[in-house]
Amino acid sequence: MAQLPATGRAAPAPRVRATTLEADGLSLSALLAEPVGAAPRAVLVALHGGGMRAGYFDNRARPGLSLLTLGAQLGYTVLAVDRPGYGGSAVALPRGLAVEEAAVVLGAALAGFSARHDTGAGVFLVAHSFGGKLALAAADVLRDALIGMDVSGLGSRLAVAPHQLPGPGRQGEWRRHWGALRLYPPDAFRLGRALIAPVPEIEAAESPRWPVLHRQLAARVRVPVRFTFAEQEQWWRCDAAAVADLTAPFTSAPVRVDHQPDAGHNISLGWAARTYHLRVCGFLEECLLARAAAPPRRPVEAATV
């Protein structure tokens, strides 16, 4: 029987480190993980939800649950950003920003990052909950640099009254964030305390406008989009009628909706995190494949007089 060659030492694990992005005079805090010893295939830019921080995507409750570590091991740079009004920009933006203003700031921050780092094939947005609103708004800012986006925990029809959503002075109904506690490692709740942050006033005030704003933003998207709803999603409706309402405005982009078993709203903090993150990376690979296999564009012929 032929023997497999010795593999030698295991490749060093990617390191997650804090970094700062500069955007037109604003500083955004972020977490960064890069592939070891290789250029990145692309950059996954991760955008957290309301009342959370960038560490949402760096689940340390058990090995293998962090998107930053997994993405870097698979050959991507992963950049989890504290959205404007959170983390390093909270003092400068105590009330936060409207989502379309935040998209401009994010675009400037990523332009600065791209000037200093290899970004491979471009930027792929991974967003959770309210971060998905910023992802949809950013599509119009990032334009050709954007490969696609993967959004979890966001719909267009609320399953609660607007006043039940997290906002200044309220975290919303605690159990709706999590679902059944068995869906999370025991350490998830202890470690999760460090991720909680106040929801900026402007972000909370904009929430009732989301159904209208969603239709406007979705119509501008030109890249593939995947939405994921957790099995125990409790903030957003995900029945057939709600899914149809969510996807209909994407008139210029392919869109799909998936469901994640054994998960609550905070998918990336639960046992299902690794499964979900692998699906995120799989969808990114599909987007890259579609680009590589696309038929060549025909040159525009000069008009004859």
Disulfide bonds with the S-S distance in Angstrom:
none
